[in-house]
């Protein structure tokens, strides 16, 4: 029931964290992250709050994966992969895309 993307105001680093997740956990192309940061007129990657905001975004993705257990066979095991990586920031495990993630 939480969707911070619908909020009308907030730090640009929060929006950048959403795009950075595609690279950070899903192995996506980093170029769109740089383009996105440039379009905002600054480098949100160096914002002091960026790491915390990325961690919050990761937690949201973990909770989403947990919500699919039992209803989506493709989600089995994914919550554990995500939670382990979220708890251990040195864990660079790739996450698997789930419907709407």
The first five atom37 places (N, CA, C, CB, O) and aatype in JSON, in Angstrom:
{
  "aatype": [20, 20, 20, 20, 20, 20, 20, 20, 20, 20, 20, 20, 20, 20, 20, 20, 20, 20, 20, 20, 20, 20, 20, 20, 20, 20, 20, 20, 20, 20, 20, 20, 20, 20, 20, 20, 20, 20, 20, 20, 20, 20, 20, 20, 20, 20, 20, 20, 20, 20, 20, 20, 20, 20, 20, 20, 20, 20, 20, 20, 20, 20, 20, 20, 20, 20, 20, 20, 20, 20, 20, 20, 20, 20, 20, 20, 20, 20, 20, 20, 20, 20, 20, 20, 20, 20, 20, 20, 20, 20, 20, 20, 20, 20, 20, 20, 20, 20, 20, 20, 20],
  "atom_mask": [
    [1, 1, 1, 1, 1],
    [1, 1, 1, 1, 1],
    [1, 1, 1, 1, 1],
    [1, 1, 1, 1, 1],
    [1, 1, 1, 1, 1],
    [1, 1, 1, 1, 1],
    [1, 1, 1, 1, 1],
    [1, 1, 1, 1, 1],
    [1, 1, 1, 1, 1],
    [1, 1, 1, 1, 1],
    [1, 1, 1, 1, 1],
    [1, 1, 1, 1, 1],
    [1, 1, 1, 1, 1],
    [1, 1, 1, 1, 1],
    [1, 1, 1, 1, 1],
    [1, 1, 1, 1, 1],
    [1, 1, 1, 1, 1],
    [1, 1, 1, 1, 1],
    [1, 1, 1, 1, 1],
    [1, 1, 1, 1, 1],
    [1, 1, 1, 1, 1],
    [1, 1, 1, 1, 1],
    [1, 1, 1, 1, 1],
    [1, 1, 1, 1, 1],
    [1, 1, 1, 1, 1],
    [1, 1, 1, 1, 1],
    [1, 1, 1, 1, 1],
    [1, 1, 1, 1, 1],
    [1, 1, 1, 1, 1],
    [1, 1, 1, 1, 1],
    [1, 1, 1, 1, 1],
    [1, 1, 1, 1, 1],
    [1, 1, 1, 1, 1],
    [1, 1, 1, 1, 1],
    [1, 1, 1, 1, 1],
    [1, 1, 1, 1, 1],
    [1, 1, 1, 1, 1],
    [1, 1, 1, 1, 1],
    [1, 1, 1, 1, 1],
    [1, 1, 1, 1, 1],
    [1, 1, 1, 1, 1],
    [1, 1, 1, 1, 1],
    [1, 1, 1, 1, 1],
    [1, 1, 1, 1, 1],
    [1, 1, 1, 1, 1],
    [1, 1, 1, 1, 1],
    [1, 1, 1, 1, 1],
    [1, 1, 1, 1, 1],
    [1, 1, 1, 1, 1],
    [1, 1, 1, 1, 1],
    [1, 1, 1, 1, 1],
    [1, 1, 1, 1, 1],
    [1, 1, 1, 1, 1],
    [1, 1, 1, 1, 1],
    [1, 1, 1, 1, 1],
    [1, 1, 1, 1, 1],
    [1, 1, 1, 1, 1],
    [1, 1, 1, 1, 1],
    [1, 1, 1, 1, 1],
    [1, 1, 1, 1, 1],
    [1, 1, 1, 1, 1],
    [1, 1, 1, 1, 1],
    [1, 1, 1, 1, 1],
    [1, 1, 1, 1, 1],
    [1, 1, 1, 1, 1],
    [1, 1, 1, 1, 1],
    [1, 1, 1, 1, 1],
    [1, 1, 1, 1, 1],
    [1, 1, 1, 1, 1],
    [1, 1, 1, 1, 1],
    [1, 1, 1, 1, 1],
    [1, 1, 1, 1, 1],
    [1, 1, 1, 1, 1],
    [1, 1, 1, 1, 1],
    [1, 1, 1, 1, 1],
    [1, 1, 1, 1, 1],
    [1, 1, 1, 1, 1],
    [1, 1, 1, 1, 1],
    [1, 1, 1, 1, 1],
    [1, 1, 1, 1, 1],
    [1, 1, 1, 1, 1],
    [1, 1, 1, 1, 1],
    [1, 1, 1, 1, 1],
    [1, 1, 1, 1, 1],
    [1, 1, 1, 1, 1],
    [1, 1, 1, 1, 1],
    [1, 1, 1, 1, 1],
    [1, 1, 1, 1, 1],
    [1, 1, 1, 1, 1],
    [1, 1, 1, 1, 1],
    [1, 1, 1, 1, 1],
    [1, 1, 1, 1, 1],
    [1, 1, 1, 1, 1],
    [1, 1, 1, 1, 1],
    [1, 1, 1, 1, 1],
    [1, 1, 1, 1, 1],
    [1, 1, 1, 1, 1],
    [1, 1, 1, 1, 1],
    [1, 1, 1, 1, 1],
    [1, 1, 1, 1, 1],
    [1, 1, 1, 1, 1]
  ],
  "atom_positions": [
    [[0.82, -1.19, 0.0], [0.0, 0.0, 0.0], [0.86, 1.26, 0.0], [-0.93, -0.01, 1.2], [0.34, 2.37, 0.13]],
    [[2.17, 1.1, -0.14], [3.05, 2.25, -0.17], [3.57, 2.42, -1.59], [4.23, 2.1, 0.85], [4.16, 1.49, -2.16]],
    [[3.36, 3.58, -2.15], [3.88, 3.87, -3.49], [4.44, 5.28, -3.49], [2.79, 3.69, -4.58], [3.75, 6.23, -3.85]],
    [[5.71, 5.4, -3.09], [6.33, 6.71, -3.0], [6.49, 7.36, -4.36], [7.67, 6.59, -2.33], [6.74, 8.57, -4.44]],
    [[6.36, 6.6, -5.44], [6.49, 7.18, -6.77], [5.35, 8.14, -7.09], [6.56, 6.08, -7.81], [5.47, 8.96, -7.99]],
    [[4.24, 8.04, -6.37], [3.11, 8.92, -6.61], [3.24, 10.24, -5.86], [1.83, 8.23, -6.22], [2.44, 11.15, -6.07]],
    [[4.23, 10.36, -4.99], [4.44, 11.6, -4.24], [4.86, 12.71, -5.2], [5.5, 11.41, -3.13], [5.53, 12.46, -6.2]],
    [[4.46, 13.92, -4.88], [4.75, 15.02, -5.77], [6.05, 15.73, -5.48], [3.67, 15.99, -5.7], [6.51, 16.52, -6.31]],
    [[6.66, 15.46, -4.35], [7.9, 16.16, -4.02], [8.84, 15.2, -3.29], [7.61, 17.41, -3.15], [8.41, 14.28, -2.6]],
    [[10.1, 15.43, -3.47], [11.09, 14.58, -2.83], [12.44, 14.78, -3.48], [10.68, 13.11, -2.91], [12.56, 15.51, -4.46]],
    [[13.45, 14.14, -2.93], [14.79, 14.31, -3.5], [14.93, 13.63, -4.86], [15.85, 13.77, -2.54], [14.35, 12.57, -5.09]],
    [[15.7, 14.25, -5.74], [15.94, 13.65, -7.05], [16.64, 12.31, -6.91], [16.79, 14.59, -7.92], [16.48, 11.44, -7.77]],
    [[17.4, 12.13, -5.84], [18.11, 10.86, -5.62], [17.12, 9.71, -5.46], [19.02, 10.96, -4.39], [17.47, 8.56, -5.76]],
    [[15.91, 9.97, -4.98], [14.9, 8.91, -4.85], [14.51, 8.39, -6.23], [13.65, 9.42, -4.08], [14.41, 7.18, -6.44]],
    [[14.27, 9.3, -7.16], [13.94, 8.89, -8.53], [15.12, 8.17, -9.17], [13.53, 10.11, -9.37], [14.93, 7.18, -9.88]],
    [[16.32, 8.67, -8.94], [17.51, 8.05, -9.5], [17.71, 6.64, -8.93], [18.74, 8.91, -9.22], [18.17, 5.75, -9.65]],
    [[17.38, 6.43, -7.66], [17.51, 5.1, -7.05], [16.63, 4.09, -7.77], [17.13, 5.16, -5.55], [17.01, 2.92, -7.92]],
    [[15.48, 4.52, -8.22], [14.59, 3.63, -8.96], [15.24, 3.15, -10.25], [13.26, 4.34, -9.27], [15.17, 1.96, -10.58]],
    [[15.88, 4.06, -10.96], [16.55, 3.71, -12.21], [17.82, 2.89, -11.92], [16.9, 4.98, -13.01], [18.13, 1.94, -12.63]],
    [[18.54, 3.27, -10.87], [19.78, 2.58, -10.52], [19.55, 1.13, -10.11], [20.48, 3.31, -9.39], [20.45, 0.3, -10.27]],
    [[18.37, 0.81, -9.6], [18.06, -0.58, -9.23], [18.21, -1.52, -10.43], [16.62, -0.68, -8.68], [18.64, -2.66, -10.27]],
    [[17.88, -1.04, -11.6], [17.99, -1.89, -12.8], [19.42, -2.33, -13.05], [17.45, -1.14, -14.02], [19.66, -3.42, -13.57]],
    [[20.37, -1.48, -12.69], [21.78, -1.8, -12.86], [22.29, -2.54, -11.63], [22.61, -0.53, -13.09], [22.91, -3.6, -11.74]],
    [[22.02, -1.97, -10.48], [22.56, -2.45, -9.21], [22.17, -3.89, -8.89], [22.1, -1.54, -8.1], [23.02, -4.66, -8.44]],
    [[20.94, -4.26, -9.11], [20.48, -5.6, -8.74], [20.06, -6.48, -9.9], [19.34, -5.48, -7.8], [20.1, -7.7, -9.8]],
    [[19.66, -5.87, -11.02], [19.17, -6.67, -12.14], [20.17, -6.76, -13.3], [17.88, -6.1, -12.64], [19.9, -7.44, -14.28]],
    [[21.31, -6.08, -13.19], [22.34, -6.18, -14.21], [22.06, -5.42, -15.49], [22.56, -7.59, -14.55], [22.55, -5.78, -16.55]],
    [[21.27, -4.36, -15.39], [20.95, -3.58, -16.59], [22.07, -2.68, -17.05], [19.73, -2.75, -16.33], [23.12, -2.59, -16.4]],
    [[21.85, -2.03, -18.15], [22.8, -1.11, -18.77], [22.93, 0.16, -17.92], [22.36, -0.75, -20.23], [21.91, 0.78, -17.6]],
    [[24.15, 0.55, -17.53], [24.31, 1.74, -16.68], [24.11, 3.07, -17.41], [25.68, 1.72, -16.07], [23.92, 4.1, -16.75]],
    [[24.14, 3.09, -18.73], [24.01, 4.35, -19.46], [22.72, 5.11, -19.14], [24.08, 4.08, -20.94], [22.77, 6.32, -18.97]],
    [[21.56, 4.45, -19.06], [20.34, 5.2, -18.74], [20.39, 5.87, -17.37], [19.15, 4.27, -18.79], [19.75, 6.91, -17.17]],
    [[21.14, 5.3, -16.42], [21.26, 5.92, -15.11], [21.98, 7.25, -15.24], [22.0, 5.0, -14.13], [21.55, 8.26, -14.67]],
    [[23.07, 7.26, -15.98], [23.83, 8.5, -16.2], [22.96, 9.52, -16.95], [25.14, 8.22, -17.0], [22.94, 10.69, -16.59]],
    [[22.25, 9.07, -17.98], [21.38, 9.97, -18.74], [20.3, 10.57, -17.85], [20.74, 9.22, -19.92], [20.0, 11.76, -17.93]],
    [[19.73, 9.74, -16.99], [18.68, 10.18, -16.07], [19.23, 11.22, -15.11], [18.1, 8.97, -15.29], [18.61, 12.26, -14.88]],
    [[20.42, 10.94, -14.54], [21.05, 11.89, -13.61], [21.34, 13.21, -14.32], [22.34, 11.29, -13.02], [21.12, 14.28, -13.75]],
    [[21.85, 13.14, -15.54], [22.15, 14.36, -16.29], [20.88, 15.16, -16.58], [22.86, 14.0, -17.61], [20.89, 16.39, -16.53]],
    [[19.78, 14.47, -16.88], [18.52, 15.16, -17.17], [17.99, 15.9, -15.95], [17.48, 14.15, -17.64], [17.31, 16.92, -16.09]],
    [[18.31, 15.41, -14.76], [17.91, 16.09, -13.53], [18.78, 17.31, -13.25], [17.96, 15.13, -12.36], [18.47, 18.1, -12.35]],
    [[19.85, 17.47, -13.99], [20.71, 18.63, -13.81], [21.76, 18.48, -12.73], [19.87, 19.8, -13.51], [22.33, 19.48, -12.29]],
    [[22.0, 17.29, -12.3], [23.02, 17.08, -11.29], [23.27, 15.59, -11.11], [22.62, 17.72, -9.95], [22.52, 14.76, -11.63]],
    [[24.28, 15.28, -10.39], [24.62, 13.88, -10.2], [24.1, 13.4, -8.86], [26.14, 13.68, -10.29], [24.79, 13.5, -7.85]],
    [[22.9, 12.88, -8.86], [22.29, 12.34, -7.64], [23.02, 11.15, -7.07], [20.88, 11.97, -7.92], [22.81, 10.79, -5.92]],
    [[23.88, 10.53, -7.88], [24.65, 9.39, -7.39], [25.58, 9.8, -6.27], [25.45, 8.77, -8.53], [25.96, 8.96, -5.44]],
    [[25.96, 11.07, -6.22], [26.86, 11.56, -5.17], [26.1, 12.27, -4.06], [27.89, 12.49, -5.76], [26.72, 12.83, -3.15]],
    [[24.78, 12.27, -4.12], [23.96, 12.83, -3.05], [24.21, 12.02, -1.79], [22.44, 12.83, -3.43], [24.19, 10.79, -1.85]],
    [[24.43, 12.64, -0.64], [24.71, 11.89, 0.59], [23.59, 10.92, 0.97], [24.93, 12.86, 1.73], [23.84, 9.93, 1.67]],
    [[22.38, 11.18, 0.52], [21.26, 10.3, 0.87], [21.06, 9.16, -0.13], [20.0, 11.11, 0.97], [20.22, 8.29, 0.09]],
    [[21.82, 9.16, -1.23], [21.56, 8.17, -2.29], [21.65, 6.73, -1.79], [22.55, 8.37, -3.42], [20.77, 5.93, -2.1]],
    [[22.67, 6.38, -1.02], [22.81, 5.02, -0.52], [21.64, 4.58, 0.33], [24.08, 4.89, 0.27], [21.17, 3.45, 0.21]],
    [[21.17, 5.48, 1.2], [20.0, 5.15, 2.04], [18.75, 4.99, 1.19], [19.78, 6.26, 3.11], [17.95, 4.08, 1.41]],
    [[18.59, 5.87, 0.22], [17.4, 5.78, -0.63], [17.41, 4.52, -1.49], [17.3, 7.02, -1.53], [16.37, 3.9, -1.72]],
    [[18.59, 4.13, -1.97], [18.71, 2.9, -2.73], [18.37, 1.7, -1.84], [20.14, 2.75, -3.31], [17.71, 0.76, -2.29]],
    [[18.82, 1.73, -0.6], [18.52, 0.65, 0.34], [17.01, 0.54, 0.61], [19.28, 0.86, 1.65], [16.47, -0.56, 0.71]],
    [[16.35, 1.67, 0.72], [14.89, 1.68, 0.91], [14.21, 1.1, -0.33], [14.36, 3.11, 1.2], [13.28, 0.31, -0.21]],
    [[14.68, 1.5, -1.5], [14.11, 0.98, -2.75], [14.29, -0.54, -2.82], [14.79, 1.66, -3.99], [13.38, -1.26, -3.22]],
    [[15.48, -1.03, -2.41], [15.73, -2.47, -2.4], [14.77, -3.18, -1.44], [17.19, -2.76, -1.99], [14.25, -4.25, -1.76]],
    [[14.52, -2.58, -0.28], [13.6, -3.18, 0.68], [12.19, -3.27, 0.1], [13.59, -2.38, 1.98], [11.49, -4.25, 0.32]],
    [[11.78, -2.26, -0.65], [10.48, -2.31, -1.31], [10.42, -3.46, -2.31], [10.19, -0.97, -2.02], [9.4, -4.15, -2.41]],
    [[11.5, -3.67, -3.05], [11.55, -4.77, -4.01], [11.54, -6.12, -3.29], [12.79, -4.65, -4.9], [10.97, -7.09, -3.79]],
    [[12.16, -6.18, -2.12], [12.13, -7.42, -1.31], [10.72, -7.71, -0.84], [13.08, -7.31, -0.09], [10.24, -8.84, -0.94]],
    [[10.04, -6.69, -0.33], [8.69, -6.9, 0.17], [7.73, -7.28, -0.96], [8.18, -5.65, 0.9], [6.8, -8.06, -0.75]],
    [[7.95, -6.72, -2.15], [7.13, -7.1, -3.28], [7.31, -8.58, -3.61], [7.47, -6.23, -4.51], [6.33, -9.29, -3.84]],
    [[8.55, -9.05, -3.62], [8.82, -10.46, -3.9], [8.15, -11.35, -2.86], [10.34, -10.73, -3.94], [7.6, -12.4, -3.19]],
    [[8.2, -10.94, -1.6], [7.54, -11.71, -0.54], [6.04, -11.79, -0.76], [7.84, -11.1, 0.83], [5.42, -12.81, -0.46]],
    [[5.45, -10.73, -1.28], [3.99, -10.71, -1.49], [3.55, -11.7, -2.57], [3.54, -9.3, -1.86], [2.37, -12.06, -2.62]],
    [[4.46, -12.13, -3.43], [4.11, -13.05, -4.52], [4.22, -14.53, -4.13], [4.99, -12.79, -5.71], [3.71, -15.39, -4.84]],
    [[4.88, -14.82, -3.02], [5.07, -16.21, -2.6], [3.72, -16.86, -2.4], [5.92, -16.3, -1.29], [2.84, -16.31, -1.73]],
    [[3.56, -18.03, -2.98], [2.31, -18.77, -2.88], [1.34, -18.49, -4.02], [1.65, -18.46, -1.59], [0.45, -19.29, -4.28]],
    [[1.52, -17.35, -4.71], [0.62, -17.03, -5.81], [1.31, -17.02, -7.16], [-0.03, -15.69, -5.57], [0.65, -17.09, -8.2]],
    [[2.63, -16.94, -7.16], [3.4, -16.93, -8.41], [4.54, -17.93, -8.29], [3.94, -15.49, -8.72], [5.5, -17.68, -7.57]],
    [[4.45, -19.06, -9.0], [5.51, -20.08, -8.9], [6.89, -19.56, -9.27], [5.16, -21.25, -9.78], [7.89, -20.08, -8.79]],
    [[6.96, -18.55, -10.12], [8.24, -17.97, -10.51], [8.9, -17.16, -9.4], [8.05, -17.11, -11.71], [10.07, -16.81, -9.49]],
    [[8.14, -16.87, -8.36], [8.67, -16.05, -7.26], [9.3, -16.88, -6.15], [7.57, -15.19, -6.68], [9.97, -16.34, -5.28]],
    [[9.09, -18.18, -6.17], [9.64, -19.03, -5.11], [11.16, -18.91, -5.09], [9.21, -20.51, -5.31], [11.81, -19.04, -6.13]],
    [[11.72, -18.66, -3.95], [13.16, -18.54, -3.81], [13.69, -17.13, -4.01], [13.84, -19.45, -4.76], [14.73, -16.78, -3.45]],
    [[13.01, -16.33, -4.79], [13.49, -14.97, -5.07], [13.5, -14.09, -3.81], [12.6, -14.33, -6.13], [14.45, -13.32, -3.63]],
    [[12.5, -14.17, -2.93], [12.56, -13.34, -1.73], [13.81, -13.61, -0.89], [11.33, -13.57, -0.88], [14.4, -12.67, -0.34]],
    [[14.21, -14.86, -0.78], [15.4, -15.19, 0.0], [16.67, -14.62, -0.64], [15.52, -16.72, 0.15], [17.54, -14.1, 0.05]],
    [[16.76, -14.7, -1.96], [17.9, -14.12, -2.69], [17.97, -12.62, -2.41], [17.78, -14.39, -4.22], [19.04, -12.08, -2.12]],
    [[16.83, -11.96, -2.5], [16.79, -10.51, -2.32], [17.08, -10.11, -0.87], [15.42, -9.98, -2.74], [17.85, -9.18, -0.63]],
    [[16.49, -10.81, 0.09], [16.71, -10.46, 1.49], [18.16, -10.67, 1.91], [15.79, -11.27, 2.38], [18.72, -9.86, 2.64]],
    [[18.76, -11.75, 1.44], [20.17, -11.98, 1.76], [21.05, -10.86, 1.22], [20.64, -13.34, 1.2], [21.94, -10.37, 1.9]],
    [[20.78, -10.46, -0.01], [21.57, -9.39, -0.63], [21.31, -8.06, 0.07], [21.24, -9.28, -2.12], [22.22, -7.25, 0.22]],
    [[20.08, -7.82, 0.49], [19.75, -6.57, 1.16], [20.45, -6.49, 2.52], [18.23, -6.43, 1.33], [20.92, -5.42, 2.93]],
    [[20.5, -7.61, 3.22], [21.14, -7.64, 4.54], [22.67, -7.58, 4.46], [20.73, -8.89, 5.29], [23.32, -7.04, 5.35]],
    [[23.23, -8.12, 3.39], [24.68, -8.14, 3.21], [25.02, -7.33, 1.96], [25.22, -9.61, 3.09], [24.96, -7.84, 0.85]],
    [[25.36, -6.08, 2.15], [25.6, -5.18, 1.0], [26.76, -5.64, 0.12], [25.88, -3.78, 1.5], [26.88, -5.18, -1.02]],
    [[27.6, -6.54, 0.61], [28.68, -7.08, -0.21], [28.16, -8.17, -1.16], [29.8, -7.65, 0.68], [28.86, -8.55, -2.1]],
    [[26.96, -8.66, -0.91], [26.35, -9.7, -1.75], [25.89, -9.05, -3.05], [25.15, -10.4, -1.01], [24.97, -8.23, -3.04]],
    [[26.5, -9.41, -4.16], [26.19, -8.83, -5.46], [25.28, -9.74, -6.28], [27.46, -8.55, -6.23], [25.25, -9.64, -7.51]],
    [[24.54, -10.63, -5.62], [23.63, -11.53, -6.33], [22.69, -10.75, -7.24], [22.82, -12.37, -5.34], [22.15, -9.71, -6.86]],
    [[22.51, -11.28, -8.45], [21.55, -10.68, -9.37], [20.14, -11.12, -8.97], [21.85, -11.08, -10.85], [19.91, -12.27, -8.63]],
    [[19.23, -10.17, -9.03], [17.84, -10.47, -8.76], [17.16, -10.77, -10.08], [17.14, -9.31, -8.02], [17.57, -10.29, -11.13]],
    [[16.1, -11.57, -10.0], [15.35, -11.92, -11.2], [14.09, -11.05, -11.29], [14.96, -13.44, -11.18], [13.38, -10.87, -10.31]],
    [[13.84, -10.52, -12.45], [12.62, -9.7, -12.6], [11.37, -10.52, -12.31], [12.54, -9.11, -14.02], [11.27, -11.69, -12.69]],
    [[10.45, -9.9, -11.64], [9.14, -10.5, -11.36], [8.1, -9.59, -11.99], [8.9, -10.67, -9.8], [8.4, -8.44, -12.32]],
    [[6.89, -10.07, -12.16], [5.86, -9.19, -12.74], [5.77, -7.88, -11.96], [4.48, -9.9, -12.75], [5.6, -7.9, -10.74]],
    [[5.89, -6.77, -12.63], [5.81, -5.43, -12.05], [6.97, -5.06, -11.16], [4.56, -5.31, -11.27], [6.84, -4.15, -10.34]],
    [[8.15, -5.73, -11.29], [9.29, -5.31, -10.46], [10.41, -4.74, -11.29], [9.81, -6.47, -9.65], [11.43, -4.34, -10.74]]
  ]
}
